[in-house]
Structure formats: C-alpha cells, structure tokens
Amino acid sequence: MSVCVPQPRDRPSRMHRVQATSYLRQAPVLAGLPEELLEELAAHVSHAGTIVANEQGLHVESNFMRYLIALGRQYMEKYVRWLAAESSGAPFEVLGCEVKLDVEIEGVRFRGRADRIDRLAGGGLAIRDYKSGRPRPGTVRAIRTALERLARGEMLAGSMPRGLNVQALLYIPGAQAIFNEPVARVEYLYFRGKDGRPRDIETDSVVIATAGGPAGDDALSVEEVTRAQTEIAASVARTLASGEMTAFATATDSEACRFCEFIAACPGALAVAP
C-alpha cells in the first residue's frame, strides 16, 4: 500500500512526493490516524532530508536543513489529515504517484508528471497537483475569463487573469489514455494553507462536467477544457517556439513581476505601481 507524501527532493526549496509504505489507501484506517503511522511517515521525511543534505553538501543538523525537515513533517501531517477527511467524504483509490505523462495537443508536445492520480469511488479520475507556493485559487474563474478575452480578440500577454493555471488540464489526455477512464476532477493542493494557517491545506478544485452537461462556478465543460488546452497552452508554446517573438508584453499587474529578473530595467507595472 502507498500514498504520495510531500517531502524535500533534489533541491531543498522544493517538495517531493515519495511512496511511503503504509496502509493509507484504506479509508477506514485513515480515520484513526494512529501515532505510530505519523511517526513512520515522519521518519520518511527525515530520511529524505538526509539524502538532500548529502547531495547538496549541507550538514543535516544545520539550521537550514532542520527547518526544511520540520517543514516537511508539518506538510506531511496536515496532508495525512487532509487525506483522512477527503477519503471519508469522497472515497478514492490511489492509482499512481508522479505519473509520467507525454501528451500532444495540436502538434505541441507536453511532458510532465502528475503528482497523484486517483480513481474516485463515484466514477472517474482525479488529478492532484501539489503546490508549495502561495495559494492562487480561482482556476475556473480565471480560465473562463481568459477564454472570454481571447474570444473578443484581446491578448493575454502582460495581463493574465489572476489564478490562471492550465497545468493539470494538460495532463488530462495522458491520464485518460493510461487508465482508460475520463477525468472527473483536477485539483491543486496548496500546502501553505489558506490565509497562512499552517494546519490547513487550501484546495482549488476544478470539476470536469460531462459532455453536454452544465458547467457551474466550480466546473469547466469539456469544450472549455479543450479551448484552454489549445487556445492558451498550445498557442503560447507555438508562439514561443516560432522564434518570431522579439519582446514580451509589459505586465500591467505588479503581481506578475515578483519573480522577474529585469525589474530594474522595466518601465512597466512595478515602475508605476504606488
């Protein structure tokens, strides 16, 4: 039995998923959360931390590594508790962790790893993606807004809707091909928690509505998913690969500038932000 547990990997600042030997796939057992199980999983986190320290030439007892291991244990415990709550309300079976996917969409090849793929008891697959960064919920709203703007002939470059994330949507064709089942849901799990609460996991779920079925505030239709894959992801990839682009549109929202290395030379959002 196994479950994908977030842990540090090859780079200390990132989270990694390992398959921890346990009986966590069994929903009835999850409810009890025995202390020995948490201790066993904590030992996996410590072991992963030791591997990272050795590979990076760091002392495992250094303040930095002690912090990372403590953070990994914190993530692990809240993840297990989230699994317990999730499995009691919506039972599932873990089909794979870090599943390699190779997908071609309109001539563009996408490769990636799905952190976890589950089979839902109610039918269909769920693709779960782990995030260690700040929560950015609102995927459905952001994708719908982006598609509406594209339909009006507007550009997204420089002014992407907040929360726009098509990563897990690109995994759908590959997951369906491997497990021969439709994807019913994609989900982003933010381990920092809602509003910075350390014991919570912020979840951003996207229900994939059945063909011809209505898509609500938490769901995308199959047509919308296809448009997001082709008009947003594949279109951007083709544009970048063409070599015709000589400059990027200047961001109009300073939030998009947080990780840019050219802020000092840019006359855009941050230069005029109050």
Residue frames relative to the residue before (quaternion, step in Angstrom):
aa qw qx qy qz dx dy dz
M 1.0000 0.0000 0.0000 0.0000 0.00 0.00 0.00
S 0.0264 0.8235 -0.5659 0.0309 3.59 -1.01 0.65
V 0.0973 -0.7485 0.6514 0.0776 3.49 -1.35 0.35
C 0.4431 -0.6822 0.5018 0.2939 3.59 -1.04 0.67
V 0.0866 -0.8210 0.5643 0.0020 3.56 -0.54 1.16
P 0.4307 -0.7064 0.4905 0.2739 3.61 -0.77 0.97
Q 0.1433 0.7734 -0.6074 0.1113 3.56 -0.95 0.92
P 0.5957 -0.5259 0.4309 0.4276 3.60 -1.21 0.25
R 0.1823 -0.7938 0.5690 0.1135 3.59 -1.12 0.66
D 0.8572 -0.1119 0.0776 0.4967 3.52 -0.96 -0.92
R 0.7421 0.2431 -0.1931 0.5941 3.58 1.11 -0.50
P 0.5185 -0.6930 0.3948 0.3082 3.62 -0.65 1.03
S 0.6870 0.4984 -0.3045 0.4323 3.62 1.03 -0.61
R 0.6735 0.4852 -0.2993 0.4705 3.60 1.23 -0.12
M 0.4197 -0.6782 0.5392 0.2705 3.52 -1.33 0.37
H 0.1652 -0.7795 0.5990 0.0795 3.52 -1.13 0.65
R 0.3151 -0.7239 0.5820 0.1946 3.53 -1.24 0.52
V 0.0353 -0.7769 0.6282 0.0215 3.55 -0.85 0.92
Q 0.4194 -0.6649 0.5431 0.2950 3.55 -1.22 0.40
A 0.1485 -0.8115 0.5634 0.0440 3.52 -0.28 1.32
T 0.4386 -0.6932 0.5062 0.2661 3.56 -0.82 0.99
S 0.3137 0.7223 -0.5528 0.2724 3.55 -0.54 1.18
Y 0.4662 -0.6491 0.5019 0.3307 3.57 -1.26 -0.21
L 0.2482 0.8313 -0.4703 0.1616 3.58 1.15 0.63
R 0.5500 0.6013 -0.4289 0.3898 3.61 1.12 -0.21
Q 0.6501 0.5188 -0.3234 0.4512 3.57 1.13 -0.44
A 0.4015 -0.7652 0.4550 0.2150 3.56 -0.32 1.28
P 0.6429 0.5254 -0.3627 0.4232 3.69 0.83 -0.75
V 0.6601 0.5087 -0.3196 0.4509 3.59 1.00 -0.73
L 0.5926 0.6191 -0.3581 0.3704 3.56 1.08 -0.75
A 0.6172 0.6003 -0.3516 0.3675 3.54 0.99 -0.82
G 0.6945 0.5032 -0.2857 0.4275 3.57 1.04 -0.72
L 0.0755 -0.8353 0.5331 0.1115 3.57 1.10 -0.73
P 0.0338 -0.8362 0.5473 0.0048 3.62 0.58 1.09
E 0.5988 -0.6102 0.3925 0.3391 3.55 -1.05 0.83
E 0.6390 0.5390 -0.3391 0.4315 3.59 1.00 -0.76
L 0.6059 0.5433 -0.3559 0.4593 3.59 1.14 -0.58
L 0.6583 0.5001 -0.3079 0.4709 3.58 0.91 -0.90
E 0.6430 0.5188 -0.3191 0.4644 3.57 1.03 -0.77
E 0.6392 0.5278 -0.3244 0.4556 3.57 1.03 -0.80
L 0.6852 0.4707 -0.2820 0.4790 3.56 0.94 -0.89
A 0.6043 0.5447 -0.3533 0.4619 3.59 1.09 -0.67
A 0.6212 0.5394 -0.3385 0.4567 3.58 1.08 -0.72
H 0.6093 0.5413 -0.3472 0.4639 3.59 1.09 -0.68
V 0.6408 0.5212 -0.3225 0.4622 3.58 0.99 -0.87
S 0.6595 0.5088 -0.3074 0.4601 3.59 0.91 -0.92
H 0.6423 0.5219 -0.3194 0.4616 3.57 1.01 -0.85
A 0.6491 0.5050 -0.3159 0.4731 3.59 0.97 -0.88
G 0.6335 0.5362 -0.3290 0.4505 3.58 1.03 -0.77
T 0.6349 0.5266 -0.3215 0.4649 3.58 1.03 -0.79
I 0.6387 0.5210 -0.3201 0.4671 3.58 1.00 -0.82
V 0.6507 0.5131 -0.3134 0.4638 3.58 0.93 -0.92
A 0.6538 0.5233 -0.3147 0.4470 3.59 0.90 -0.95
N 0.6735 0.4969 -0.2997 0.4579 3.58 0.90 -0.91
E 0.6776 0.4988 -0.2972 0.4514 3.58 0.94 -0.88
Q 0.7415 0.4024 -0.2170 0.4911 3.57 1.07 -0.73
G 0.4741 -0.6907 0.4318 0.3342 3.57 1.26 -0.01
L 0.4829 0.6551 -0.4354 0.3847 3.56 1.10 0.69
H 0.4793 -0.6337 0.5141 0.3231 3.56 -1.23 0.44
V 0.4652 -0.7068 0.4567 0.2747 3.56 -0.72 1.05
E 0.6920 0.4470 -0.2769 0.4946 3.60 1.19 -0.47
S 0.4106 0.6996 -0.4879 0.3225 3.59 1.22 0.19
N 0.6454 -0.5320 0.3722 0.4024 3.56 -1.18 0.52
F 0.6383 0.5468 -0.3276 0.4317 3.58 1.00 -0.82
M 0.7105 0.4454 -0.2646 0.4763 3.57 0.83 -0.99
R 0.6146 0.5335 -0.3570 0.4585 3.58 1.03 -0.67
Y 0.6288 0.5273 -0.3255 0.4697 3.56 1.07 -0.76
L 0.6722 0.5062 -0.3006 0.4490 3.59 0.88 -0.96
I 0.6684 0.4919 -0.3053 0.4669 3.57 0.92 -0.87
A 0.6396 0.5106 -0.3278 0.4720 3.60 0.99 -0.78
L 0.6428 0.5109 -0.3200 0.4726 3.57 1.03 -0.80
G 0.6387 0.5305 -0.3197 0.4566 3.58 1.00 -0.83
R 0.6494 0.5056 -0.3164 0.4718 3.57 0.99 -0.80
Q 0.6327 0.5313 -0.3264 0.4592 3.56 1.02 -0.81
Y 0.6557 0.5030 -0.3017 0.4753 3.56 0.96 -0.93
M 0.6449 0.5376 -0.3234 0.4364 3.55 0.94 -0.91
E 0.6912 0.4883 -0.3021 0.4387 3.58 0.80 -0.96
K 0.6954 0.4541 -0.3025 0.4677 3.59 0.85 -0.86
Y 0.5922 0.5601 -0.3594 0.4543 3.58 1.18 -0.57
V 0.6510 0.5053 -0.3129 0.4722 3.59 0.95 -0.87
R 0.6619 0.4915 -0.3135 0.4712 3.58 0.96 -0.81
W 0.6193 0.5228 -0.3450 0.4734 3.58 1.07 -0.69
L 0.6287 0.5354 -0.3298 0.4575 3.59 0.99 -0.83
A 0.6368 0.5355 -0.3286 0.4469 3.57 0.99 -0.85
A 0.6926 0.4679 -0.2817 0.4712 3.57 0.87 -0.96
E 0.6580 0.5222 -0.3070 0.4473 3.57 0.97 -0.87
S 0.7014 0.4773 -0.2829 0.4474 3.57 0.85 -0.93
S 0.6339 0.5296 -0.3441 0.4464 3.59 1.09 -0.57
G 0.7398 0.3948 -0.2321 0.4929 3.59 1.07 -0.70
A 0.7931 0.0664 -0.0048 0.6055 3.58 1.09 -0.71
P 0.2168 -0.8299 0.4992 0.1226 3.61 0.28 1.25
F 0.0067 0.7968 -0.6027 0.0429 3.54 -1.11 0.73
E 0.2824 -0.7178 0.6063 0.1934 3.52 -1.35 0.29
V 0.3844 -0.7160 0.5329 0.2358 3.58 -0.81 0.98
L 0.2030 -0.8005 0.5565 0.0916 3.58 -0.66 1.13
G 0.8077 -0.1548 0.1177 0.5566 3.57 1.03 -0.64
C 0.2318 -0.7421 0.6147 0.1329 3.52 -1.29 0.58
E 0.8291 0.0602 -0.0967 0.5473 3.57 -1.01 0.88
V 0.1429 0.8200 -0.5334 0.1505 3.55 0.87 1.01
K 0.3548 -0.7388 0.5353 0.2046 3.58 -0.70 1.10
L 0.0451 -0.8022 0.5952 -0.0170 3.55 -0.85 1.01
D 0.0787 -0.7707 0.6323 0.0052 3.53 -1.02 0.92
V 0.0419 0.8356 -0.5357 0.1141 3.55 -0.29 1.30
E 0.1522 -0.7621 0.6195 0.1105 3.57 -1.09 0.71
I 0.0115 -0.7937 0.6065 -0.0462 3.55 -0.74 1.11
E 0.8359 -0.1494 0.0337 0.5271 3.56 -0.56 1.26
G 0.7675 -0.3949 0.1910 0.4675 3.55 0.84 1.02
V 0.6426 0.4802 -0.3262 0.5000 3.58 1.28 -0.02
R 0.2632 -0.7860 0.5437 0.1316 3.56 -0.78 1.04
F 0.0939 -0.7841 0.6132 0.0202 3.54 -0.85 1.05
R 0.0669 -0.7797 0.6219 0.0286 3.55 -0.95 0.92
G 0.1897 0.7888 -0.5686 0.1358 3.56 -0.98 0.78
R 0.3714 -0.6861 0.5697 0.2583 3.52 -1.36 -0.12
A 0.2856 -0.7243 0.6015 0.1787 3.56 -0.83 0.97
D 0.4712 -0.6988 0.4541 0.2890 3.58 -0.61 1.08
R 0.7906 -0.1314 0.0882 0.5915 3.57 0.97 -0.81
I 0.0865 -0.7638 0.6365 0.0638 3.55 -1.13 0.69
D 0.1029 -0.8091 0.5786 0.0087 3.55 -0.75 1.11
R 0.3110 -0.6745 0.6209 0.2507 3.51 -1.34 0.30
L 0.3162 -0.7720 0.5250 0.1685 3.58 -0.61 1.13
A 0.5529 -0.6287 0.4327 0.3345 3.55 -1.02 0.82
G 0.6862 0.4843 -0.2799 0.4649 3.57 1.13 -0.65
G 0.6584 -0.5018 0.3020 0.4727 3.57 1.31 0.00
G 0.7709 0.3416 -0.2665 0.4669 3.54 -1.03 0.80
L 0.4900 -0.6567 0.5015 0.2779 3.52 -1.36 0.28
A 0.1785 -0.7392 0.6348 0.1368 3.54 -1.30 0.45
I 0.1871 -0.7632 0.6107 0.0977 3.56 -0.84 1.02
R 0.1077 -0.8041 0.5842 0.0241 3.59 -0.65 1.13
D 0.0896 -0.7913 0.6044 0.0243 3.55 -0.90 0.97
Y 0.3110 -0.7705 0.5336 0.1578 3.57 -0.77 1.08
K 0.0689 -0.7892 0.6101 0.0140 3.56 -1.01 0.89
S 0.2332 -0.7811 0.5654 0.1254 3.56 -0.90 0.96
G 0.5942 0.5946 -0.3567 0.4076 3.58 1.26 -0.22
R 0.7421 -0.3852 0.3000 0.4593 3.51 -1.34 -0.19
P 0.5476 -0.6393 0.4226 0.3360 3.62 -0.91 0.84
R 0.0262 -0.7744 0.6321 -0.0083 3.52 -1.03 0.89
P 0.0080 -0.8401 0.5421 -0.0181 3.57 0.46 1.19
G 0.6214 0.5781 -0.3946 0.3521 3.55 -1.30 0.07
T 0.2015 0.8231 -0.5106 0.1460 3.57 1.13 0.62
V 0.6508 0.5242 -0.3278 0.4406 3.59 0.86 -0.92
R 0.6798 0.4902 -0.2916 0.4609 3.57 0.81 -1.00
A 0.6727 0.5108 -0.3018 0.4421 3.59 0.92 -0.92
I 0.6625 0.4929 -0.3115 0.4702 3.59 0.94 -0.86
R 0.6528 0.5110 -0.3206 0.4581 3.57 0.93 -0.84
T 0.6415 0.5174 -0.3172 0.4692 3.58 1.00 -0.82
A 0.6514 0.5217 -0.3126 0.4536 3.58 0.96 -0.90
L 0.6697 0.4963 -0.3009 0.4633 3.58 0.92 -0.88
E 0.6308 0.5272 -0.3336 0.4614 3.59 1.03 -0.73
R 0.6628 0.4977 -0.3056 0.4686 3.57 0.99 -0.82
L 0.6376 0.5167 -0.3296 0.4667 3.58 1.00 -0.76
A 0.6380 0.5326 -0.3232 0.4526 3.57 1.04 -0.79
R 0.6793 0.4596 -0.2858 0.4957 3.60 1.18 -0.54
G 0.5574 -0.6313 0.3773 0.3852 3.55 1.30 0.02
E 0.4741 0.6747 -0.4420 0.3531 3.58 1.22 0.27
M 0.4418 -0.6660 0.5307 0.2821 3.56 -1.23 0.51
L 0.3719 -0.7101 0.5508 0.2325 3.54 -1.16 0.64
A 0.5556 0.6339 -0.3905 0.3701 3.58 1.12 -0.65
G 0.7982 0.2530 -0.2240 0.4987 3.54 -0.86 1.05
S 0.8059 0.1168 -0.0573 0.5776 3.57 1.20 -0.33
M 0.0659 0.8209 -0.5587 0.0988 3.56 0.69 1.11
P 0.5110 -0.6214 0.4796 0.3503 3.62 -1.01 0.65
R 0.5128 -0.6448 0.4633 0.3266 3.59 -0.94 0.80
G 0.7766 0.3132 -0.2524 0.4849 3.54 -0.96 0.91
L 0.4480 0.6962 -0.4603 0.3203 3.59 1.25 0.00
N 0.1824 0.7669 -0.5885 0.1795 3.57 -0.67 1.14
V 0.0664 -0.8229 0.5643 -0.0013 3.57 -0.50 1.20
Q 0.3331 0.7935 -0.4722 0.1909 3.60 1.27 -0.02
A 0.7381 0.4203 -0.2521 0.4637 3.59 0.61 -1.09
L 0.5923 0.5701 -0.3720 0.4310 3.60 1.12 -0.56
L 0.6359 0.5342 -0.3287 0.4497 3.58 1.12 -0.64
Y 0.6238 0.5495 -0.3354 0.4432 3.58 1.21 -0.42
I 0.5036 0.7114 -0.4071 0.2732 3.59 1.16 -0.54
P 0.6902 0.4696 -0.3266 0.4433 3.67 0.66 -0.91
G 0.6658 0.5117 -0.3066 0.4481 3.59 0.96 -0.83
A 0.6540 0.5073 -0.3128 0.4660 3.58 0.96 -0.87
Q 0.6682 0.5019 -0.3052 0.4566 3.58 0.94 -0.86
A 0.6425 0.5207 -0.3243 0.4592 3.57 1.06 -0.69
I 0.6781 0.5004 -0.2919 0.4523 3.60 0.98 -0.83
F 0.8146 0.2809 -0.1180 0.4935 3.56 0.79 -1.05
N 0.3667 -0.7800 0.4533 0.2274 3.57 1.34 0.09
E 0.6059 0.4835 -0.3823 0.5029 3.56 0.97 0.93
P 0.5135 -0.6344 0.4631 0.3455 3.60 -1.12 0.52
V 0.4367 -0.6572 0.5418 0.2896 3.56 -1.19 0.57
A 0.2243 -0.8010 0.5474 0.0922 3.55 -0.76 1.09
R 0.8126 0.0392 0.0182 0.5813 3.57 1.17 -0.50
V 0.0917 -0.7286 0.6705 0.1057 3.53 -1.23 0.59
E 0.0926 -0.8265 0.5543 -0.0330 3.53 -0.99 0.85
Y 0.1854 -0.7479 0.6279 0.1097 3.55 -1.07 0.84
L 0.1543 -0.7912 0.5894 0.0535 3.55 -0.77 1.10
Y 0.1422 -0.8044 0.5754 0.0396 3.57 -0.48 1.24
F 0.2978 -0.8169 0.4741 0.1385 3.53 -0.39 1.29
R 0.5456 0.5998 -0.4213 0.4062 3.61 1.16 -0.18
G 0.4384 -0.7301 0.4292 0.3010 3.54 1.21 -0.38
K 0.6074 -0.5680 0.4230 0.3599 3.50 -1.26 0.50
D 0.8497 0.0165 -0.0551 0.5241 3.57 -0.89 1.02
G 0.6619 -0.5476 0.3062 0.4103 3.58 1.11 0.67
R 0.4216 0.6921 -0.4954 0.3127 3.60 1.17 0.25
P 0.4082 -0.7878 0.4036 0.2234 3.58 -0.37 1.23
R 0.7164 0.4537 -0.2790 0.4507 3.62 1.05 -0.50
D 0.6393 0.5194 -0.3227 0.4663 3.57 1.29 0.02
I 0.2269 -0.7047 0.6452 0.1886 3.52 -1.35 0.36
E 0.2952 -0.7380 0.5805 0.1768 3.56 -0.81 1.01
T 0.1156 -0.8161 0.5656 0.0247 3.57 -0.70 1.09
D 0.1006 -0.7665 0.6334 0.0355 3.54 -0.91 0.99
S 0.0529 -0.8398 0.5392 -0.0347 3.56 -0.19 1.33
V 0.1126 -0.7607 0.6368 0.0568 3.53 -1.13 0.78
V 0.2264 -0.7646 0.5928 0.1133 3.55 -0.55 1.18
I 0.2664 -0.7405 0.5936 0.1683 3.57 -0.99 0.84
A 0.3218 -0.7759 0.5127 0.1777 3.55 -0.35 1.26
T 0.5493 -0.6082 0.4594 0.3425 3.54 -1.11 0.69
A 0.6607 -0.5222 0.3609 0.4008 3.56 -1.17 0.62
G 0.8192 0.1922 -0.1710 0.5126 3.55 -0.76 1.07
G 0.5922 0.5842 -0.3638 0.4191 3.57 1.27 -0.23
P 0.5876 -0.5870 0.4176 0.3685 3.60 -1.20 0.45
A 0.2491 -0.7467 0.5976 0.1527 3.55 -1.14 0.68
G 0.2340 -0.8035 0.5364 0.1089 3.57 -0.61 1.15
D 0.7860 -0.3283 0.2382 0.4666 3.55 -1.29 -0.38
D 0.7446 0.3574 -0.2104 0.5231 3.59 1.20 -0.48
A 0.7056 0.4431 -0.2391 0.4987 3.58 1.27 0.18
L 0.2224 -0.7281 0.6306 0.1509 3.50 -1.31 0.53
S 0.4455 -0.6602 0.5253 0.2994 3.56 -1.05 0.69
V 0.6549 -0.4883 0.3883 0.4265 3.57 -1.26 0.30
E 0.6318 0.5337 -0.3306 0.4546 3.58 1.04 -0.78
E 0.6630 0.4999 -0.3107 0.4626 3.60 0.94 -0.84
V 0.6216 0.5306 -0.3381 0.4667 3.57 1.05 -0.76
T 0.6598 0.5085 -0.3040 0.4621 3.59 0.93 -0.92
R 0.6561 0.5030 -0.3114 0.4685 3.58 0.98 -0.82
A 0.6383 0.5165 -0.3333 0.4635 3.60 0.99 -0.76
Q 0.6513 0.5184 -0.3094 0.4597 3.57 1.02 -0.80
T 0.7758 0.3775 -0.1857 0.4703 3.57 0.87 -0.96
E 0.7558 0.4115 -0.2224 0.4581 3.60 0.73 -1.04
I 0.7251 0.3708 -0.2429 0.5271 3.60 1.12 -0.52
A 0.7864 0.3649 -0.2069 0.4536 3.60 0.34 -1.24
A 0.7334 0.4245 -0.2540 0.4663 3.59 0.61 -1.10
S 0.6306 0.5418 -0.3332 0.4447 3.57 1.03 -0.75
V 0.6503 0.5015 -0.3142 0.4763 3.60 0.96 -0.86
A 0.6551 0.5219 -0.3142 0.4470 3.57 0.92 -0.92
R 0.6621 0.5019 -0.3119 0.4609 3.60 0.92 -0.85
T 0.6415 0.5340 -0.3222 0.4467 3.56 1.01 -0.84
L 0.6768 0.4891 -0.2883 0.4686 3.57 0.93 -0.91
A 0.6930 0.4895 -0.2777 0.4506 3.58 1.00 -0.83
S 0.5891 0.6207 -0.3654 0.3663 3.58 1.15 -0.52
G 0.3662 -0.7468 0.4796 0.2796 3.58 1.14 -0.57
E 0.5262 0.6572 -0.3987 0.3637 3.58 1.26 0.05
M 0.6130 0.5586 -0.3564 0.4304 3.58 1.16 -0.45
T 0.1454 -0.8126 0.5619 0.0535 3.58 -0.73 1.06
A 0.7954 0.0776 -0.0489 0.5991 3.60 1.24 -0.24
F 0.3885 -0.6956 0.5526 0.2446 3.54 -1.21 0.55
A 0.5461 -0.5962 0.4682 0.3566 3.55 -1.13 0.61
T 0.4754 -0.6702 0.4897 0.2916 3.57 -1.00 0.83
A 0.4907 -0.6786 0.4657 0.2862 3.55 -0.88 0.96
T 0.2891 -0.7548 0.5633 0.1711 3.55 -1.06 0.75
D 0.6985 0.3798 -0.2395 0.5573 3.57 1.32 -0.17
S 0.4340 -0.7338 0.4577 0.2523 3.59 -0.58 1.12
E 0.5221 0.6379 -0.4129 0.3872 3.59 1.20 -0.40
A 0.6640 0.5203 -0.2997 0.4456 3.57 1.08 -0.72
C 0.6518 0.5539 -0.3002 0.4223 3.59 1.27 -0.31
R 0.4105 0.7701 -0.4411 0.2095 3.58 1.23 -0.23
F 0.7983 0.2827 -0.1380 0.5136 3.59 0.95 -0.81
C 0.4401 0.7012 -0.4561 0.3265 3.59 1.23 0.24
E 0.3630 -0.7512 0.5179 0.1891 3.57 -0.99 0.90
F 0.6993 0.4678 -0.2644 0.4713 3.59 1.24 -0.05
I 0.2254 0.8175 -0.5039 0.1643 3.57 1.21 0.49
A 0.6579 0.5458 -0.3213 0.4076 3.58 0.90 -0.94
A 0.7460 0.3935 -0.2149 0.4925 3.58 1.08 -0.68
C 0.5967 0.6135 -0.3416 0.3885 3.57 1.27 -0.13
P 0.3056 -0.7605 0.5441 0.1795 3.60 -0.90 0.89
G 0.5077 0.7229 -0.3611 0.2988 3.56 1.31 0.09
A 0.8962 -0.0383 0.0015 0.4419 3.49 -1.20 -0.80
L 0.7221 0.4392 -0.2697 0.4615 3.59 0.72 -1.01
A 0.6174 0.5664 -0.3490 0.4198 3.58 1.08 -0.61
V 0.7686 0.3210 -0.1710 0.5263 3.57 1.11 -0.66
A 0.4653 0.6844 -0.4519 0.3329 3.59 1.25 -0.11
P 0.4999 -0.6593 0.4611 0.3206 3.63 -0.96 0.80
